[in-house]
């Protein structure tokens, strides 16, 4: 029973270390932010203008989402919706 507890603790430690490893490899703020957005984020908020400006970065990083809530959508140009 004690060995099972130790094994679970070791699994937890190695899982935590595996998650932190990305921050050792990714040196710049932009790389770390992109990693967090694509792997950890549950909710992301940004203006329509910023989303349009960074669209290429989102597409190239493979960013996917299930739902989108948009406020002030009347301000978006039709070309920005694609």
RASUL-V401922 format. One record per residue. RES is the residue in one letter. PSI is psi in radians with two decimals (none if undefined). D_LAST is the distance of its C-alpha to the last C-alpha in Angstrom with 2 decimals. Layout:
res:RES psi:PSI d_last:D_LAST
res:RES psi:PSI d_last:D_LAST
This chain:
res:X psi:-0.72 d_last:56.17
res:X psi:-0.66 d_last:56.11
res:X psi:-0.65 d_last:54.66
res:X psi:-0.69 d_last:51.74
res:X psi:-0.74 d_last:51.06
res:X psi:-0.70 d_last:51.19
res:X psi:-0.75 d_last:48.87
res:X psi:-0.71 d_last:46.26
res:X psi:-0.75 d_last:46.58
res:X psi:-0.69 d_last:46.16
res:X psi:-0.75 d_last:43.02
res:X psi:-0.80 d_last:41.62
res:X psi:-0.80 d_last:42.59
res:X psi:-0.56 d_last:41.04
res:X psi:-0.77 d_last:37.77
res:X psi:-0.77 d_last:37.71
res:X psi:-0.66 d_last:38.56
res:X psi:-0.68 d_last:35.81
res:X psi:-0.59 d_last:33.22
res:X psi:-0.37 d_last:34.77
res:X psi:-0.61 d_last:34.90
res:X psi:-0.57 d_last:31.30
res:X psi:-0.31 d_last:32.35
res:X psi:-0.61 d_last:35.15
res:X psi:-0.75 d_last:32.93
res:X psi:2.00 d_last:30.05
res:X psi:-0.64 d_last:31.71
res:X psi:2.77 d_last:29.26
res:X psi:-0.70 d_last:27.78
res:X psi:-0.74 d_last:24.21
res:X psi:-0.72 d_last:24.88
res:X psi:-0.70 d_last:26.50
res:X psi:-0.74 d_last:23.78
res:X psi:-0.71 d_last:21.12
res:X psi:-0.82 d_last:23.61
res:X psi:-0.70 d_last:24.18
res:X psi:-0.76 d_last:20.57
res:X psi:-0.32 d_last:19.90
res:X psi:-0.57 d_last:23.30
res:X psi:-0.43 d_last:24.87
res:X psi:2.38 d_last:22.59
res:X psi:-0.64 d_last:22.59
res:X psi:2.32 d_last:20.96
res:X psi:2.26 d_last:18.81
res:X psi:2.36 d_last:18.63
res:X psi:2.85 d_last:16.93
res:X psi:2.83 d_last:15.99
res:X psi:-0.64 d_last:12.64
res:X psi:-0.79 d_last:13.67
res:X psi:-0.71 d_last:14.56
res:X psi:-0.69 d_last:11.41
res:X psi:-0.69 d_last:9.55
res:X psi:-0.63 d_last:12.61
res:X psi:0.18 d_last:12.92
res:X psi:-0.79 d_last:9.49
res:X psi:-0.73 d_last:11.24
res:X psi:-0.71 d_last:14.21
res:X psi:-0.76 d_last:12.71
res:X psi:-0.76 d_last:11.28
res:X psi:-0.47 d_last:14.62
res:X psi:-0.06 d_last:16.70
res:X psi:0.39 d_last:15.53
res:X psi:2.23 d_last:14.72
res:X psi:2.70 d_last:14.18
res:X psi:2.72 d_last:14.73
res:X psi:-0.65 d_last:16.25
res:X psi:2.66 d_last:15.73
res:X psi:2.18 d_last:13.83
res:X psi:2.19 d_last:15.90
res:X psi:2.23 d_last:14.63
res:X psi:2.57 d_last:17.23
res:X psi:0.74 d_last:17.07
res:X psi:-0.27 d_last:13.67
res:X psi:-0.29 d_last:15.02
res:X psi:-0.19 d_last:14.72
res:X psi:2.39 d_last:10.93
res:X psi:2.68 d_last:9.98
res:X psi:-0.61 d_last:7.79
res:X psi:-0.46 d_last:6.17
res:X psi:-0.19 d_last:5.60
res:X psi:-0.13 d_last:3.81
res:X psi:none d_last:0.00
